[in-house]
Amino acid sequence: MAFDYDLFVIGGGSGGVRAARLTAADGHKVALAEEYRMGGTCVIRGCVPKKLMVFASQYSSAATEAASYGWDITLGAFDWPQFQSRLKAELTRLEGIYTKNAGNAGVEIIAQRATVKDAHTVTLADGTEVTAKHILVATGGTPFVPDTVPGIEHAITSNEIFDIETLPERILIVGGGYIACEFACIFNGLGADTTQYYRGAQILRGFDDEARGHISELIAGQGVNLHVGTDVERIEKRDDGLWVKATDGREEMFDVVLYATGRTPKTEGLGLEAVGVELGRAGEVKVDDYGQTNIPSIFAVGDVTDRIQLTPVAIREAVAFHETVFKGNPTKPDHVSVPSAIFTQPEYGAVGMTEEQARDERPVEVYTAAFRPMQNAFIEKNERVLFKLIVCSESRTVLGCHIIAPHAGEMIQLAGVAVKMGATKEDFDATVAVHPTMAEEIVLMKEPTRVHK
C-alpha cells in the first residue's frame, strides 16, 4: 500500500520535532501537524519562559545582598511590561528556530490540529485526510484544573501566566509540585505578596523527604505564605479582586489565582480510543519499551505517555523511536537515573533514588551536609544549602545524589554522570575538593549521618 507519508507526527514540541527532523533528514517523507505554536510546552509556555522569569526574580535578592557586600544599590520596581516584551520576542525567535530547523530537514509543517482516524490515516482540521505508514503522537501534556471548585473559571494556569497584563500585587498559587513551588519563588522574588496552598502534608511529593522539608522551610523563610493541608473551597470575583475561601476557613483577597496542580496527557479528542489505542487511567498513551502502542503503526513519545515528564527525556525517546523504526536498530530509551532540577530559589537538583526508595530495597548509608555557604555566612544570611548522598552499604555504589543550593541544576548535571556510571562512595572520596566552593562538600562527607540496615 502506498502512503502519503512515511511518518506523520502530531505535535510540534521537543519530542515530535526531534523525531520528525531525524526521520526527514534520512530521506523519508515526513509531515508534522501543530495546532498552536512550534516548540511545544517547553519552549512556549514551560521550561524556557519559566527559567527566564526565575532569572528576573533573582535580582531583587541579589541587589539586597550586594548592598550587604558594600555596593550602593537602590532597587526600583520591576517593569513587568518591559520583561514581557522581551520574553515574547525571545519565544518568537525560538519558535522560528524550531520551525526553520524542521523545515530545513525536509519536514512538511502543517499548522492545523490533527486527529487519528485509523491506524494509518490522520484527519486535519480543514477536513483533509492523509495517510502515513507510521503515526507518532507527541502532543505532550496540559494543565489539570479541578472542575469541582465553585468559581474555578476565575483562576488561570501556567499556560496563561506569562501573558497576564499586570504583575499581581497579591497572588495565590495552588499546588505543591515543582511548577507551583517554582512560581511561588518567582512571584515572591518579583515583589508580589505570594501565598501557596497545598492540600497535602508536604510539598514536592515524590521527591526526597529530607529535601522536601528543607525547601519548604526555605520558601517560607523567604516570605512565601506557604500553607500545607490547605485547599481552595471556592473563588468569587469581586470589585477589588478574587475572594478565596480555603478549606481551613481562612478568607483572603488576591489579584491572581494560579492553579499549578499537575499536568495530564493531552489525548482528549485525538481519536485514539476510537481507533483502539490503549490509554491509561489519566489518559496517557500506553506504550511498550520502544514507544509502540497496541496498534503497531502508532507510536508515542514524551509527556503524552506520562513516564518521565522532562523535555530531555522526550528527546531521548524520539531518538530511540527513530532508531527503532527507521534505522532498524531496536533501541529502548533509558529512564534510569535521570537527573532533574527544580528551579526554586535556591534550586534543587536530584539524580537517582530518594532515601525512602533506597532504604526500602537494601541496606543504605546516608551522608548529609547542611551549612551556610561562604557567600551567605559573610553577610550573616541564615539560608543553608543541603548536600546528600545515598550509598548502598554492600556495593558502596552511590544510589542517589540530592543538592539544594544556588546553581544546583548545574551541579547535578555533572554529579549525574558519576551516578549514572555507578560511581562508589570511595570514588567520590578519592576526588580532590575544589576549594573554596559549596560543591566540595560532595566529596568531603566522610561519616554517614544515618544508616538503614
HELIX and SHEET records of a PDB file:
HELIX    1   1 SER A   14  ALA A   25  1                                  12    
HELIX    2   2 GLY A   40  ARG A   45  1                                   6    
HELIX    3   3 CYS A   47  SER A   68  1                                  22    
HELIX    4   4 TRP A   80  ALA A  105  1                                  26    
HELIX    5   5 ILE A  152  HIS A  154  5                                   3    
HELIX    6   6 ILE A  161  ASP A  163  5                                   3    
HELIX    7   7 TYR A  178  GLY A  189  1                                  12    
HELIX    8   8 ASP A  209  GLY A  221  1                                  13    
HELIX    9   9 LEU A  272  VAL A  275  1                                   4    
HELIX   10  10 GLY A  302  THR A  305  5                                   4    
HELIX   11  11 THR A  311  PHE A  326  1                                  16    
HELIX   12  12 GLU A  355  ARG A  359  1                                   5    
HELIX   13  13 MET A  374  PHE A  378  1                                   5    
HELIX   14  14 ALA A  408  MET A  421  1                                  14    
HELIX   15  15 LYS A  425  ASP A  429  1                                   5    
HELIX   16  16 ALA A  439  VAL A  443  5                                   5    
SHEET    1   A 6 GLU A 108  ILE A 110  0                                        
SHEET    2   A 6 VAL A  30  ALA A  33  1                                        
SHEET    3   A 6 TYR A   5  ILE A  10  1                                        
SHEET    4   A 6 GLU A 129  VAL A 137  1                                        
SHEET    5   A 6 THR A 121  LEU A 124 -1                                        
SHEET    6   A 6 ALA A 114  ASP A 118 -1                                        
SHEET    1   B 5 GLU A 108  ILE A 110  0                                        
SHEET    2   B 5 VAL A  30  ALA A  33  1                                        
SHEET    3   B 5 TYR A   5  ILE A  10  1                                        
SHEET    4   B 5 GLU A 129  VAL A 137  1                                        
SHEET    5   B 5 ILE A 298  ALA A 300  1                                        
SHEET    1   C 2 GLY A 141  PRO A 143  0                                        
SHEET    2   C 2 ARG A 263  PRO A 265 -1                                        
SHEET    1   D 5 ILE A 156  THR A 157  0                                        
SHEET    2   D 5 VAL A 256  TYR A 259  1                                        
SHEET    3   D 5 ARG A 170  VAL A 174  1                                        
SHEET    4   D 5 ASP A 193  TYR A 198  1                                        
SHEET    5   D 5 ASN A 225  VAL A 228  1                                        
SHEET    1   E 3 VAL A 232  ARG A 238  0                                        
SHEET    2   E 3 GLY A 241  ALA A 246 -1                                        
SHEET    3   E 3 GLU A 251  PHE A 254 -1                                        
SHEET    1   F 6 SER A 340  ILE A 342  0                                        
SHEET    2   F 6 GLU A 347  GLY A 352 -1                                        
SHEET    3   F 6 VAL A 398  ALA A 405 -1                                        
SHEET    4   F 6 VAL A 385  CYS A 392 -1                                        
SHEET    5   F 6 VAL A 364  PHE A 371 -1                                        
SHEET    6   F 6 ARG A 450  HIS A 452 -1                                        
END                                                                             
